[in-house]
Amino acid sequence: MNELPPLVAAVPLLPRALEIAKQFQQTVYDCLYVALAEREGCELLTADDKLVKAVQPTLPFVVPLSSRP
């Protein structure tokens, strides 16, 4: 039986997501994922090249999907 991924409350992530969104001129929606990855100490693998280009120099844990085989 497959286990479902855990649900995470967005509200606690909003202050950091808003900070990231303002700093990099990205949507808060996208930055919620960035804030969650940052909090969890893991990579954020994304096909959103615009997001990667904007944040990766400062937040190197945001990784383009195209970098994976």
MOZIJO-V518692 format. One record per pair of residues at least 24 apart in sequence whose ideal C-beta (glycine too) atoms are under 10 Angstrom apart, sorted by the first residue. I is the first residue (numbers start at 1). GAP is how many residues later the second one is. If there is no record, write none. Layout:
i->I gap->GAP
i->I gap->GAP
//
This chain:
i->8 gap->24
i->8 gap->28
i->8 gap->31
i->8 gap->32
i->10 gap->25
i->10 gap->26
i->12 gap->24
i->12 gap->27
i->13 gap->25
i->13 gap->26
i->20 gap->34
i->20 gap->35
i->20 gap->38
i->20 gap->39
i->20 gap->42
i->23 gap->31
i->23 gap->32
i->23 gap->35
i->23 gap->36
i->24 gap->27
i->24 gap->29
i->24 gap->30
i->24 gap->31
i->24 gap->32
i->24 gap->33
i->24 gap->34
i->24 gap->35
i->24 gap->38
i->25 gap->25
i->25 gap->29
i->26 gap->24
i->26 gap->25
i->26 gap->28
i->26 gap->29
i->27 gap->24
i->30 gap->24
i->30 gap->25
i->30 gap->32
i->31 gap->24
i->31 gap->28
i->33 gap->29
i->34 gap->25
i->34 gap->27
i->34 gap->28
i->35 gap->24
i->37 gap->24
i->37 gap->25
i->37 gap->26
i->38 gap->24
//
